[in-house]
Amino acid sequence: MEFSRSSVTKAVIPAAGMGTRMRPLTSIIPKEMLPLGGRPAAEYIIEELHSAGINDIIFVVSHEKPEIRSYFGSGGGGISISYVVQEAQRGLADAVLCAEKAVCGQNFVVALGDTVIVSREPVSPTGRLIESFLGRRAFASVIVERVPIEDSVRYGMVHPCGASSGGSFAIDGLVEKPQPAESPSSLAIGGRYVFGPGIFNYIRRTEPGALKEIQITDAIGAGIGCGESVWCTEFAPGEGRYDIGSISSYCRAFAAVCAQDSELSRAVSAGLQCR
Ligand code: G1P
């Protein structure tokens, strides 16, 4: 059966985090507004979502970050943008829950505001994630990438079950920030998710977990425990996921975005030769 990608048209971008690892930069500008090439990081995320059929974006912001709202306003060019406020930093799942009313009972993407994806594939990773979500009639779909096992403490790590087919595979468990020895695999959650509205009931029942925060990983795990089906899609070779949550990964993201543009790419290469 054919499923239209446009069946998921809403996305939530959690962007209320404090950006602690990026201080002092983030005391003057939210990390989501840091420049990548000539534009703020969040603009690339919006473009990526739009190319996957999303036309309704909900930012979850904090009172301390007026810059996001003042730059993007109510959107334009076929994209409507709205804002909900997360009053306290209780974790990623809590940020998603703040958007429940705005999501209006529909399926939706969650795109982390500090994760930029660079892809030259005809269908972006988020587009493929939506296809998998709809095609599998899943409860949730999650993008994953293989990471060195010693990095498991930084990610949600998944446990695949069954073989991959059509570019996606099912999982029967996932753990937030496990020690390498306890990690169920080397596949890390890469900052893009698709959910049905059923996720909100699981979030409401989720207690604080890793880092004493209410984790979306735990809410998804609770769904699996109740028999819900969760599917993962991997990045394609050559696709890159860039975290702008720390200064070194931000520098990588800046260079990767510049590499997409011949003029900026030459400028970055020239700068690297001045040592
Ligand atoms: C969040 C998620 C984690 C995911 C990661 C990707 O963690 O909780 O599961 O792997 O994003 O960047 P954070 O980076 O907020 O600690």
py3Dmol code that shows the C-alpha trace and the ligand (Angstrom):
import py3Dmol

protein = """\
ATOM      1  CA  MET A   1       0.000   0.000   0.000  1.00  0.00           C
ATOM      2  CA  GLU A   2       1.242   3.507  -0.807  1.00  0.00           C
ATOM      3  CA  PHE A   3       1.590   5.960   2.055  1.00  0.00           C
ATOM      4  CA  SER A   4       1.948   9.662   1.398  1.00  0.00           C
ATOM      5  CA  ARG A   5       4.802  11.386   3.212  1.00  0.00           C
ATOM      6  CA  SER A   6       2.545  14.368   3.697  1.00  0.00           C
ATOM      7  CA  SER A   7       0.491  12.356   6.211  1.00  0.00           C
ATOM      8  CA  VAL A   8       2.834  13.679   8.906  1.00  0.00           C
ATOM      9  CA  THR A   9       2.765  17.451   8.684  1.00  0.00           C
ATOM     10  CA  LYS A  10       3.678  18.613  12.204  1.00  0.00           C
ATOM     11  CA  ALA A  11       7.024  18.733  13.957  1.00  0.00           C
ATOM     12  CA  VAL A  12       8.113  19.678  17.448  1.00  0.00           C
ATOM     13  CA  ILE A  13      11.576  21.198  17.927  1.00  0.00           C
ATOM     14  CA  PRO A  14      12.627  21.095  21.583  1.00  0.00           C
ATOM     15  CA  ALA A  15      14.821  24.170  22.040  1.00  0.00           C
ATOM     16  CA  ALA A  16      14.486  25.151  25.683  1.00  0.00           C
ATOM     17  CA  GLY A  17      17.768  23.660  26.960  1.00  0.00           C
ATOM     18  CA  MET A  18      20.257  25.891  28.744  1.00  0.00           C
ATOM     19  CA  GLY A  19      23.210  25.132  26.446  1.00  0.00           C
ATOM     20  CA  THR A  20      25.482  24.682  29.456  1.00  0.00           C
ATOM     21  CA  ARG A  21      28.222  22.927  27.485  1.00  0.00           C
ATOM     22  CA  MET A  22      28.393  25.879  25.063  1.00  0.00           C
ATOM     23  CA  ARG A  23      28.950  28.637  27.618  1.00  0.00           C
ATOM     24  CA  PRO A  24      29.920  31.459  27.404  1.00  0.00           C
ATOM     25  CA  LEU A  25      28.563  31.537  23.809  1.00  0.00           C
ATOM     26  CA  THR A  26      25.071  30.507  24.921  1.00  0.00           C
ATOM     27  CA  SER A  27      24.873  33.342  27.439  1.00  0.00           C
ATOM     28  CA  ILE A  28      24.513  35.698  24.455  1.00  0.00           C
ATOM     29  CA  ILE A  29      22.824  33.479  21.846  1.00  0.00           C
ATOM     30  CA  PRO A  30      20.783  30.237  22.106  1.00  0.00           C
ATOM     31  CA  LYS A  31      22.664  27.286  20.624  1.00  0.00           C
ATOM     32  CA  GLU A  32      19.854  26.744  18.095  1.00  0.00           C
ATOM     33  CA  MET A  33      20.602  30.233  16.708  1.00  0.00           C
ATOM     34  CA  LEU A  34      24.362  29.774  16.362  1.00  0.00           C
ATOM     35  CA  PRO A  35      25.499  30.392  12.790  1.00  0.00           C
ATOM     36  CA  LEU A  36      26.298  27.507  10.468  1.00  0.00           C
ATOM     37  CA  GLY A  37      27.741  29.150   7.381  1.00  0.00           C
ATOM     38  CA  GLY A  38      25.577  32.235   6.935  1.00  0.00           C
ATOM     39  CA  ARG A  39      22.380  31.112   8.672  1.00  0.00           C
ATOM     40  CA  PRO A  40      21.256  30.029  12.133  1.00  0.00           C
ATOM     41  CA  ALA A  41      21.359  26.287  12.849  1.00  0.00           C
ATOM     42  CA  ALA A  42      17.594  26.028  13.382  1.00  0.00           C
ATOM     43  CA  GLU A  43      16.968  27.266   9.844  1.00  0.00           C
ATOM     44  CA  TYR A  44      18.641  24.127   8.450  1.00  0.00           C
ATOM     45  CA  ILE A  45      16.420  21.986  10.662  1.00  0.00           C
ATOM     46  CA  ILE A  46      13.312  23.780   9.413  1.00  0.00           C
ATOM     47  CA  GLU A  47      14.448  23.274   5.802  1.00  0.00           C
ATOM     48  CA  GLU A  48      15.076  19.586   6.429  1.00  0.00           C
ATOM     49  CA  LEU A  49      11.605  19.193   7.962  1.00  0.00           C
ATOM     50  CA  HIS A  50       9.914  21.104   5.161  1.00  0.00           C
ATOM     51  CA  SER A  51      11.572  18.861   2.564  1.00  0.00           C
ATOM     52  CA  ALA A  52      10.057  15.885   4.421  1.00  0.00           C
ATOM     53  CA  GLY A  53       6.529  17.322   4.053  1.00  0.00           C
ATOM     54  CA  ILE A  54       6.283  19.203   7.373  1.00  0.00           C
ATOM     55  CA  ASN A  55       4.490  22.553   7.223  1.00  0.00           C
ATOM     56  CA  ASP A  56       3.581  23.140  10.854  1.00  0.00           C
ATOM     57  CA  ILE A  57       6.446  23.573  13.320  1.00  0.00           C
ATOM     58  CA  ILE A  58       6.157  23.972  17.071  1.00  0.00           C
ATOM     59  CA  PHE A  59       9.219  25.220  18.928  1.00  0.00           C
ATOM     60  CA  VAL A  60       9.431  24.400  22.626  1.00  0.00           C
ATOM     61  CA  VAL A  61      11.284  27.370  24.085  1.00  0.00           C
ATOM     62  CA  SER A  62      12.113  28.864  27.464  1.00  0.00           C
ATOM     63  CA  HIS A  63      11.429  32.418  28.605  1.00  0.00           C
ATOM     64  CA  GLU A  64      15.192  32.980  28.473  1.00  0.00           C
ATOM     65  CA  LYS A  65      15.333  32.479  24.697  1.00  0.00           C
ATOM     66  CA  PRO A  66      13.317  35.246  22.982  1.00  0.00           C
ATOM     67  CA  GLU A  67      15.742  35.214  20.000  1.00  0.00           C
ATOM     68  CA  ILE A  68      14.192  32.115  18.389  1.00  0.00           C
ATOM     69  CA  ARG A  69      10.712  33.639  18.320  1.00  0.00           C
ATOM     70  CA  SER A  70      11.901  37.064  17.235  1.00  0.00           C
ATOM     71  CA  TYR A  71      13.868  35.603  14.304  1.00  0.00           C
ATOM     72  CA  PHE A  72      11.366  33.037  12.975  1.00  0.00           C
ATOM     73  CA  GLY A  73       8.114  34.800  13.933  1.00  0.00           C
ATOM     74  CA  SER A  74       5.053  32.945  12.674  1.00  0.00           C
ATOM     75  CA  GLY A  75       6.940  31.435   9.739  1.00  0.00           C
ATOM     76  CA  GLY A  76       6.420  31.992   6.006  1.00  0.00           C
ATOM     77  CA  GLY A  77       6.997  30.258   2.668  1.00  0.00           C
ATOM     78  CA  GLY A  78       4.338  27.626   3.399  1.00  0.00           C
ATOM     79  CA  ILE A  79       5.558  26.893   6.941  1.00  0.00           C
ATOM     80  CA  SER A  80       3.613  27.930   9.991  1.00  0.00           C
ATOM     81  CA  ILE A  81       5.648  28.323  13.187  1.00  0.00           C
ATOM     82  CA  SER A  82       4.292  28.483  16.722  1.00  0.00           C
ATOM     83  CA  TYR A  83       5.815  28.383  20.195  1.00  0.00           C
ATOM     84  CA  VAL A  84       5.110  26.730  23.512  1.00  0.00           C
ATOM     85  CA  VAL A  85       7.044  27.459  26.687  1.00  0.00           C
ATOM     86  CA  GLN A  86       8.663  24.795  28.864  1.00  0.00           C
ATOM     87  CA  GLU A  87       8.616  26.407  32.291  1.00  0.00           C
ATOM     88  CA  ALA A  88      11.296  24.198  33.883  1.00  0.00           C
ATOM     89  CA  GLN A  89      13.995  21.953  32.418  1.00  0.00           C
ATOM     90  CA  ARG A  90      12.611  18.554  33.395  1.00  0.00           C
ATOM     91  CA  GLY A  91      13.957  16.639  30.398  1.00  0.00           C
ATOM     92  CA  LEU A  92      13.318  15.924  26.726  1.00  0.00           C
ATOM     93  CA  ALA A  93      10.092  13.966  27.271  1.00  0.00           C
ATOM     94  CA  ASP A  94       8.691  16.816  29.362  1.00  0.00           C
ATOM     95  CA  ALA A  95       9.561  19.264  26.537  1.00  0.00           C
ATOM     96  CA  VAL A  96       7.645  17.070  24.076  1.00  0.00           C
ATOM     97  CA  LEU A  97       4.687  16.887  26.471  1.00  0.00           C
ATOM     98  CA  CYS A  98       4.543  20.705  26.503  1.00  0.00           C
ATOM     99  CA  ALA A  99       3.614  20.520  22.790  1.00  0.00           C
ATOM    100  CA  GLU A 100       0.708  18.070  23.279  1.00  0.00           C
ATOM    101  CA  LYS A 101      -2.060  20.623  22.732  1.00  0.00           C
ATOM    102  CA  ALA A 102      -0.342  22.134  19.679  1.00  0.00           C
ATOM    103  CA  VAL A 103       0.045  18.692  18.085  1.00  0.00           C
ATOM    104  CA  CYS A 104      -3.792  18.320  18.116  1.00  0.00           C
ATOM    105  CA  GLY A 105      -3.892  14.504  18.333  1.00  0.00           C
ATOM    106  CA  GLN A 106      -1.913  13.999  15.115  1.00  0.00           C
ATOM    107  CA  ASN A 107       1.252  12.093  14.249  1.00  0.00           C
ATOM    108  CA  PHE A 108       4.326  14.294  14.566  1.00  0.00           C
ATOM    109  CA  VAL A 109       8.088  14.459  14.153  1.00  0.00           C
ATOM    110  CA  VAL A 110      10.411  15.439  16.989  1.00  0.00           C
ATOM    111  CA  ALA A 111      13.599  17.086  15.683  1.00  0.00           C
ATOM    112  CA  LEU A 112      16.128  17.983  18.367  1.00  0.00           C
ATOM    113  CA  GLY A 113      17.079  21.650  18.063  1.00  0.00           C
ATOM    114  CA  ASP A 114      20.761  20.927  18.648  1.00  0.00           C
ATOM    115  CA  THR A 115      21.053  18.285  15.919  1.00  0.00           C
ATOM    116  CA  VAL A 116      21.640  19.248  12.297  1.00  0.00           C
ATOM    117  CA  ILE A 117      21.553  16.631   9.548  1.00  0.00           C
ATOM    118  CA  VAL A 118      23.472  17.002   6.312  1.00  0.00           C
ATOM    119  CA  SER A 119      22.200  14.727   3.532  1.00  0.00           C
ATOM    120  CA  ARG A 120      22.390  14.611  -0.245  1.00  0.00           C
ATOM    121  CA  GLU A 121      19.961  11.691  -0.498  1.00  0.00           C
ATOM    122  CA  PRO A 122      16.812  12.374  -2.569  1.00  0.00           C
ATOM    123  CA  VAL A 123      14.670  11.621   0.514  1.00  0.00           C
ATOM    124  CA  SER A 124      16.078  13.056   3.755  1.00  0.00           C
ATOM    125  CA  PRO A 125      16.552  10.801   6.806  1.00  0.00           C
ATOM    126  CA  THR A 126      13.463  12.371   8.365  1.00  0.00           C
ATOM    127  CA  GLY A 127      11.510  11.684   5.163  1.00  0.00           C
ATOM    128  CA  ARG A 128      12.565   8.021   5.325  1.00  0.00           C
ATOM    129  CA  LEU A 129      11.683   7.894   9.021  1.00  0.00           C
ATOM    130  CA  ILE A 130       8.184   9.144   8.252  1.00  0.00           C
ATOM    131  CA  GLU A 131       7.819   6.558   5.468  1.00  0.00           C
ATOM    132  CA  SER A 132       8.873   3.796   7.848  1.00  0.00           C
ATOM    133  CA  PHE A 133       6.512   5.061  10.581  1.00  0.00           C
ATOM    134  CA  LEU A 134       3.535   5.120   8.225  1.00  0.00           C
ATOM    135  CA  GLY A 135       4.457   1.952   6.323  1.00  0.00           C
ATOM    136  CA  ARG A 136       4.924  -0.080   9.536  1.00  0.00           C
ATOM    137  CA  ARG A 137       1.987   1.557  11.287  1.00  0.00           C
ATOM    138  CA  ALA A 138       4.422   2.031  14.151  1.00  0.00           C
ATOM    139  CA  PHE A 139       3.936   3.575  17.563  1.00  0.00           C
ATOM    140  CA  ALA A 140       7.277   5.343  17.089  1.00  0.00           C
ATOM    141  CA  SER A 141      10.127   5.525  14.588  1.00  0.00           C
ATOM    142  CA  VAL A 142      13.609   6.606  15.569  1.00  0.00           C
ATOM    143  CA  ILE A 143      16.687   7.508  13.539  1.00  0.00           C
ATOM    144  CA  VAL A 144      19.852   5.727  14.676  1.00  0.00           C
ATOM    145  CA  GLU A 145      23.550   5.820  13.894  1.00  0.00           C
ATOM    146  CA  ARG A 146      26.417   3.536  14.823  1.00  0.00           C
ATOM    147  CA  VAL A 147      28.761   5.141  17.382  1.00  0.00           C
ATOM    148  CA  PRO A 148      31.932   3.965  19.166  1.00  0.00           C
ATOM    149  CA  ILE A 149      30.720   1.937  22.143  1.00  0.00           C
ATOM    150  CA  GLU A 150      32.627   4.169  24.596  1.00  0.00           C
ATOM    151  CA  ASP A 151      30.278   7.014  23.563  1.00  0.00           C
ATOM    152  CA  SER A 152      27.148   5.130  24.693  1.00  0.00           C
ATOM    153  CA  VAL A 153      27.004   7.290  27.856  1.00  0.00           C
ATOM    154  CA  ARG A 154      26.045  10.279  25.677  1.00  0.00           C
ATOM    155  CA  TYR A 155      23.108   8.668  23.865  1.00  0.00           C
ATOM    156  CA  GLY A 156      19.951   6.613  23.963  1.00  0.00           C
ATOM    157  CA  MET A 157      21.046   3.144  22.756  1.00  0.00           C
ATOM    158  CA  VAL A 158      18.668   0.663  21.079  1.00  0.00           C
ATOM    159  CA  HIS A 159      18.364  -3.125  21.007  1.00  0.00           C
ATOM    160  CA  PRO A 160      17.415  -4.376  17.513  1.00  0.00           C
ATOM    161  CA  CYS A 161      15.279  -7.500  17.136  1.00  0.00           C
ATOM    162  CA  GLY A 162      14.873  -9.194  13.794  1.00  0.00           C
ATOM    163  CA  ALA A 163      16.524  -8.384  10.505  1.00  0.00           C
ATOM    164  CA  SER A 164      16.471  -5.077   8.687  1.00  0.00           C
ATOM    165  CA  SER A 165      14.026  -4.900   5.796  1.00  0.00           C
ATOM    166  CA  GLY A 166      13.312  -1.970   3.496  1.00  0.00           C
ATOM    167  CA  GLY A 167      15.929   0.090   5.356  1.00  0.00           C
ATOM    168  CA  SER A 168      14.350  -0.246   8.793  1.00  0.00           C
ATOM    169  CA  PHE A 169      14.343  -2.710  11.690  1.00  0.00           C
ATOM    170  CA  ALA A 170      12.301  -3.248  14.839  1.00  0.00           C
ATOM    171  CA  ILE A 171      13.688  -2.846  18.360  1.00  0.00           C
ATOM    172  CA  ASP A 172      12.588  -4.492  21.594  1.00  0.00           C
ATOM    173  CA  GLY A 173      14.374  -2.242  24.048  1.00  0.00           C
ATOM    174  CA  LEU A 174      16.367   0.943  24.521  1.00  0.00           C
ATOM    175  CA  VAL A 175      18.373   2.539  27.326  1.00  0.00           C
ATOM    176  CA  GLU A 176      19.307   6.175  27.932  1.00  0.00           C
ATOM    177  CA  LYS A 177      23.016   6.873  28.469  1.00  0.00           C
ATOM    178  CA  PRO A 178      24.147   3.352  29.490  1.00  0.00           C
ATOM    179  CA  GLN A 179      27.725   2.519  30.409  1.00  0.00           C
ATOM    180  CA  PRO A 180      29.442   0.777  27.459  1.00  0.00           C
ATOM    181  CA  ALA A 181      29.290  -2.611  29.194  1.00  0.00           C
ATOM    182  CA  GLU A 182      25.528  -2.270  29.645  1.00  0.00           C
ATOM    183  CA  SER A 183      24.758  -0.864  26.205  1.00  0.00           C
ATOM    184  CA  PRO A 184      22.377  -3.092  24.198  1.00  0.00           C
ATOM    185  CA  SER A 185      24.226  -2.328  20.910  1.00  0.00           C
ATOM    186  CA  SER A 186      26.366   0.367  19.304  1.00  0.00           C
ATOM    187  CA  LEU A 187      23.315   1.980  17.670  1.00  0.00           C
ATOM    188  CA  ALA A 188      22.569   5.419  19.109  1.00  0.00           C
ATOM    189  CA  ILE A 189      19.397   7.490  18.784  1.00  0.00           C
ATOM    190  CA  GLY A 190      20.250  10.336  16.404  1.00  0.00           C
ATOM    191  CA  GLY A 191      17.878  13.174  17.271  1.00  0.00           C
ATOM    192  CA  ARG A 192      14.867  12.537  15.003  1.00  0.00           C
ATOM    193  CA  TYR A 193      11.706  10.674  16.003  1.00  0.00           C
ATOM    194  CA  VAL A 194       8.193  10.181  14.646  1.00  0.00           C
ATOM    195  CA  PHE A 195       5.387   9.564  17.120  1.00  0.00           C
ATOM    196  CA  GLY A 196       1.676   9.018  17.178  1.00  0.00           C
ATOM    197  CA  PRO A 197      -0.246  10.942  19.843  1.00  0.00           C
ATOM    198  CA  GLY A 198      -0.181   7.792  22.023  1.00  0.00           C
ATOM    199  CA  ILE A 199       3.307   8.768  23.209  1.00  0.00           C
ATOM    200  CA  PHE A 200       1.859  11.459  25.483  1.00  0.00           C
ATOM    201  CA  ASN A 201       0.166   8.895  27.761  1.00  0.00           C
ATOM    202  CA  TYR A 202       3.462   7.081  28.210  1.00  0.00           C
ATOM    203  CA  ILE A 203       5.343  10.330  28.907  1.00  0.00           C
ATOM    204  CA  ARG A 204       2.835  11.239  31.612  1.00  0.00           C
ATOM    205  CA  ARG A 205       3.653   7.963  33.388  1.00  0.00           C
ATOM    206  CA  THR A 206       7.445   8.270  32.984  1.00  0.00           C
ATOM    207  CA  GLU A 207       9.515   8.980  36.092  1.00  0.00           C
ATOM    208  CA  PRO A 208      12.821  10.883  35.946  1.00  0.00           C
ATOM    209  CA  GLY A 209      15.621   8.571  34.751  1.00  0.00           C
ATOM    210  CA  ALA A 210      19.165   9.269  33.493  1.00  0.00           C
ATOM    211  CA  LEU A 211      20.462  12.685  34.640  1.00  0.00           C
ATOM    212  CA  LYS A 212      17.288  12.783  36.847  1.00  0.00           C
ATOM    213  CA  GLU A 213      15.363  13.990  33.776  1.00  0.00           C
ATOM    214  CA  ILE A 214      12.167  12.652  32.216  1.00  0.00           C
ATOM    215  CA  GLN A 215      13.599  10.870  29.209  1.00  0.00           C
ATOM    216  CA  ILE A 216      11.808  10.273  25.894  1.00  0.00           C
ATOM    217  CA  THR A 217      13.848   7.046  25.638  1.00  0.00           C
ATOM    218  CA  ASP A 218      12.117   5.756  28.788  1.00  0.00           C
ATOM    219  CA  ALA A 219       8.664   6.742  27.489  1.00  0.00           C
ATOM    220  CA  ILE A 220       9.335   4.833  24.236  1.00  0.00           C
ATOM    221  CA  GLY A 221      10.596   1.872  26.310  1.00  0.00           C
ATOM    222  CA  ALA A 222       7.357   1.922  28.323  1.00  0.00           C
ATOM    223  CA  GLY A 223       5.446   1.711  25.032  1.00  0.00           C
ATOM    224  CA  ILE A 224       7.506  -1.313  23.960  1.00  0.00           C
ATOM    225  CA  GLY A 225       6.786  -2.901  27.350  1.00  0.00           C
ATOM    226  CA  CYS A 226       3.064  -2.572  26.560  1.00  0.00           C
ATOM    227  CA  GLY A 227       3.456  -4.252  23.144  1.00  0.00           C
ATOM    228  CA  GLU A 228       3.813  -1.129  20.972  1.00  0.00           C
ATOM    229  CA  SER A 229       5.989  -1.468  17.861  1.00  0.00           C
ATOM    230  CA  VAL A 230       9.029   0.779  17.445  1.00  0.00           C
ATOM    231  CA  TRP A 231      11.120   0.893  14.271  1.00  0.00           C
ATOM    232  CA  CYS A 232      14.519   2.379  13.550  1.00  0.00           C
ATOM    233  CA  THR A 233      16.021   3.774  10.367  1.00  0.00           C
ATOM    234  CA  GLU A 234      19.768   4.186   9.940  1.00  0.00           C
ATOM    235  CA  PHE A 235      21.523   7.074   8.278  1.00  0.00           C
ATOM    236  CA  ALA A 236      22.718   6.340   4.740  1.00  0.00           C
ATOM    237  CA  PRO A 237      26.472   6.304   4.012  1.00  0.00           C
ATOM    238  CA  GLY A 238      27.649   9.875   3.563  1.00  0.00           C
ATOM    239  CA  GLU A 239      24.834  11.389   5.622  1.00  0.00           C
ATOM    240  CA  GLY A 240      26.021  13.266   8.668  1.00  0.00           C
ATOM    241  CA  ARG A 241      24.434  14.071  12.020  1.00  0.00           C
ATOM    242  CA  TYR A 242      26.000  17.057  13.725  1.00  0.00           C
ATOM    243  CA  ASP A 243      25.457  17.955  17.327  1.00  0.00           C
ATOM    244  CA  ILE A 244      25.803  21.640  18.145  1.00  0.00           C
ATOM    245  CA  GLY A 245      25.749  21.004  21.887  1.00  0.00           C
ATOM    246  CA  SER A 246      29.502  21.260  22.450  1.00  0.00           C
ATOM    247  CA  ILE A 247      32.098  23.579  20.940  1.00  0.00           C
ATOM    248  CA  SER A 248      34.074  20.860  19.136  1.00  0.00           C
ATOM    249  CA  SER A 249      30.998  19.250  17.595  1.00  0.00           C
ATOM    250  CA  TYR A 250      29.721  22.737  16.697  1.00  0.00           C
ATOM    251  CA  CYS A 251      32.974  23.386  14.781  1.00  0.00           C
ATOM    252  CA  ARG A 252      32.463  20.107  12.888  1.00  0.00           C
ATOM    253  CA  ALA A 253      28.883  21.123  12.072  1.00  0.00           C
ATOM    254  CA  PHE A 254      30.056  24.529  10.829  1.00  0.00           C
ATOM    255  CA  ALA A 255      32.648  22.946   8.531  1.00  0.00           C
ATOM    256  CA  ALA A 256      30.187  20.292   7.266  1.00  0.00           C
ATOM    257  CA  VAL A 257      27.592  22.916   6.350  1.00  0.00           C
ATOM    258  CA  CYS A 258      30.244  25.086   4.650  1.00  0.00           C
ATOM    259  CA  ALA A 259      31.419  22.030   2.697  1.00  0.00           C
ATOM    260  CA  GLN A 260      28.024  22.057   0.917  1.00  0.00           C
ATOM    261  CA  ASP A 261      28.798  25.468  -0.618  1.00  0.00           C
ATOM    262  CA  SER A 262      31.783  25.859  -2.955  1.00  0.00           C
ATOM    263  CA  GLU A 263      32.696  29.405  -1.869  1.00  0.00           C
ATOM    264  CA  LEU A 264      32.405  28.761   1.877  1.00  0.00           C
ATOM    265  CA  SER A 265      34.165  25.451   1.481  1.00  0.00           C
ATOM    266  CA  ARG A 266      37.175  27.224  -0.096  1.00  0.00           C
ATOM    267  CA  ALA A 267      37.160  29.791   2.727  1.00  0.00           C
ATOM    268  CA  VAL A 268      37.183  27.110   5.450  1.00  0.00           C
ATOM    269  CA  SER A 269      39.984  25.180   3.699  1.00  0.00           C
ATOM    270  CA  ALA A 270      42.049  28.368   3.348  1.00  0.00           C
ATOM    271  CA  GLY A 271      41.596  29.117   7.054  1.00  0.00           C
ATOM    272  CA  LEU A 272      42.743  25.613   8.003  1.00  0.00           C
ATOM    273  CA  GLN A 273      45.990  26.123   6.116  1.00  0.00           C
ATOM    274  CA  CYS A 274      46.903  29.222   8.216  1.00  0.00           C
ATOM    275  CA  ARG A 275      48.671  27.489  11.080  1.00  0.00           C
TER     276      ARG A 275
END
"""
ligand_1 = """\
16
G1P
C 19.227 13.281 23.615
C 18.446 11.966 23.792
C 19.319 10.769 23.433
C 19.848 10.939 22.009
C 20.611 12.276 21.891
C 21.032 12.540 20.444
O 20.262 13.313 24.588
O 18.008 11.869 25.134
O 18.575 9.578 23.528
O 20.697 9.858 21.680
O 19.775 13.367 22.302
O 21.760 13.711 20.361
P 21.011 14.711 24.976
O 21.942 15.013 23.853
O 19.946 15.750 25.147
O 21.730 14.412 26.258
"""
view = py3Dmol.view(width=600, height=400)
view.addModel(protein, "pdb")
view.setStyle({"model": 0}, {"cartoon": {"style": "trace"}})
view.addModel(ligand_1, "xyz")
view.setStyle({"model": 1}, {"stick": {}})
view.zoomTo()
view.show()
